[in-house]
Amino acid sequence: MSLTDTSLSNVIRERHSVRKYDPNHKIAREEIEEMLEEATLAPSSSNLQPWRFIVFQDEHAKKELRELANNQEQIETASAIIAVLGDTEMYKSVEKIYRANYEAGYMDEENMRRLIDSTNSTYPHAPVETRKNIASFDAGLVAMQLMLIAKARGYDTVPMGGFDKERFAERFDVSDRYIPIVLIALGKAAGPAFQSSRLPVEDVVRYI
């Protein structure tokens, strides 16, 4: 989907967090995959794309997830819940990523090899906390992009950080390599969006 500047501005202004969803509305897996494919065009550190997703559509699984997410109603009523995870060992994908760039003609072989070698000499030796911060930041970028894409397609969303991440990882077999970051409810609104104000720009910007 191609958005003009004007329509993008409208999408940004019209997107609000929705907590009431039509439980009967279904979204096809194919459309969810299209939205995720567009979302993963978001920028990422060294193009290592440390985001991973678990899509919940099964009613029993959503009921279990609700128990881990402070009993939030939208977990069960939304068409899908998309869990965004961060890969703290994102460097393990470097060969696949940069070889794909080379084969697509985006870089020559020398640069491909240089970037692979550079990544392998730095990322594995970075502190785990640093890699967690990178993964969390990049996952935030892809999550926001996903919510805007959903709104442009006529759907609503709400991000949820309030869930038991340790129990989530244990229940849904998430290895220590990945950190659960946010749950995103996706569906058709069945009630008004949550409205909120923003601080004036002059309160949050400083020019130098």
Secondary structure, DSSP 8 states (H G I E B T S, - for coil): ----HHHHHHHHHH--B---B-TT----HHHHHHHHHHHTTS--GGG---EEEEEE--HHHHHHHHHHTTT-THHHHSSEEEEEEEETTGGGGHHHHHHHHHHTTSS-HHHHHHHHHHHHHHGGGS-HHHHHHHHHHHHHHHHHHHHHHHHHTT-EEEEE--S-HHHHHHHTT--TTEEEEEEEEEE-BSS--B------HHHH----
